Amino acid sequence: MDEPFNGLDVLAREELVQGLLEAAGQHEWTVFLSSHDIEEVERLADWLGYLHEGNLCFSEPVASL
């Protein structure tokens, strides 16, 4: 998802977050999220990766960063 929270009001943002977290937990899915909103990423992510020109440069748990 590219910038999924852009332009959403607070209620819609929280509903989207809850829906994503519930679906990922129930189905053991990975949610790929691309965002410039670092606060949102820090709040949601447990792993971060960096893509450059289509190549994965690193992927690590947030705690190790």
PEWO-V115146 format. One record per residue. RES is the residue in one small letter. PSI is psi in radians with two decimals (999 if undefined). Layout:
res:RES psi:PSI
res:RES psi:PSI
This chain:
res:m psi:2.27
res:d psi:2.01
res:e psi:0.95
res:p psi:-0.31
res:f psi:-0.09
res:n psi:2.16
res:g psi:0.03
res:l psi:2.53
res:d psi:2.99
res:v psi:-0.77
res:l psi:-0.81
res:a psi:-0.67
res:r psi:-0.82
res:e psi:-0.67
res:e psi:-0.71
res:l psi:-0.78
res:v psi:-0.86
res:q psi:-0.74
res:g psi:-0.76
res:l psi:-0.80
res:l psi:-0.73
res:e psi:-0.81
res:a psi:-0.75
res:a psi:-0.70
res:g psi:-0.71
res:q psi:-0.61
res:h psi:0.08
res:e psi:0.76
res:w psi:2.71
res:t psi:2.27
res:v psi:2.07
res:f psi:2.07
res:l psi:2.23
res:s psi:2.18
res:s psi:2.61
res:h psi:-0.10
res:d psi:1.55
res:i psi:-0.67
res:e psi:-0.76
res:e psi:-0.74
res:v psi:-0.81
res:e psi:-0.61
res:r psi:-0.54
res:l psi:-0.61
res:a psi:2.53
res:d psi:-0.27
res:w psi:2.51
res:l psi:2.53
res:g psi:2.76
res:y psi:2.12
res:l psi:2.35
res:h psi:2.06
res:e psi:0.72
res:g psi:0.03
res:n psi:2.38
res:l psi:1.95
res:c psi:-0.65
res:f psi:2.76
res:s psi:2.03
res:e psi:2.74
res:p psi:2.52
res:v psi:-0.68
res:a psi:-0.52
res:s psi:-0.23
res:l psi:999
